[in-house]
């Protein structure tokens, strides 16, 4: 690892002030960034740990919504969101492994926007709002391709506000070694319609499967999904799975999620 | 350099560390607590698992400079606190839960955290909990057996069906 300065402020204002320096980068849970630094794929001059900023942590439920602080670890979401938004809690409880879940955070995951991360699918399917230090960003406008988001330099995620669906389900086909989603599908049913978001598969990262949403809006049954053409989104291909394989998984997992919602 | 003050195994420690110093480096190289192992150094194997403020984490993937005020517990503290091997450690010995032993400190720290949360974990829960701890010797059978024995449920559980959910659904 290249050397760098590390600061761990306790106040958000202080963190933002330090992050005004273009050489300074935020550090959330570190479960992706630290391995990246070890591989010398990143070499920031200054890292600002957000861990001690208490206002960035916590799970709060109010009428129809659950709001999660950006620095809340996955394990805490898995426990504390279980009653209000069980599908989200289940997703959080299957990220990585127990030690990673005790350290990794929702804000870090979303800001990184790894194409195989779990959280982006829940955020997009639930039509969540990303509340940053500068503005509020709708999920549809947040994810911007591989490892890219609408966040500006120095803009931090404060919290994520999820509308709670009538029913929802996350289905993931885990890569057996890395535990990342080889393909994962989050289906959320609202009074206004159904949203389907696919992670791990799309060449540009997480995406909504609009054709499935439309069809399920008319008939919310697994058979509806099984009758659909495969998603026509450009798919990733690598040694772990071809484009066709991932597209097929997206359809199978969507049907399973719908079956779980309707059972 | 970052000034930190933290408690390791109940002992207060103050130090000046580089930003890039990992917790596991601090434990092994500065404090001489070599019971915590570095296996992969890529956040996969879990041999470096320790507890920070009661949570099991991988000490190769945390900067010690972030831990001002934290409480760290390592494998060394378990037997000291218990006055001998803990029931889990004894069960590893009794049930041959290790061969080369390199992964064992991480296995013990990880399973200790599980048992603190869940006094009677099922075989499936134990296997799922160990997703972040890799052992290349045992095939896990005797590790799981030791965890069941340590929680007083060896007889009933070993015949239960094996968990296959880790391969995806």
Interface residues (C-beta under 8 A of the other chain):
Chain A: X1 X2 X3 X4 X5 X6 X7 X8 X27 X30 X31 X34 X35 X37 X38 X47 X49 X51 X52 X73 X75 X96 X97 X98 X99 X100 X102 X103 X171 X172 X173 X174 X176 X179 X182 X256
Chain B: X2 X18 X19 X20 X22 X41 X42 X43 X46 X49 X55 X56 X57 X58 X61 X62 X63 X65 X66 X68 X110 X113 X114 X129 X131 X132 X133 X166 X167 X168 X169
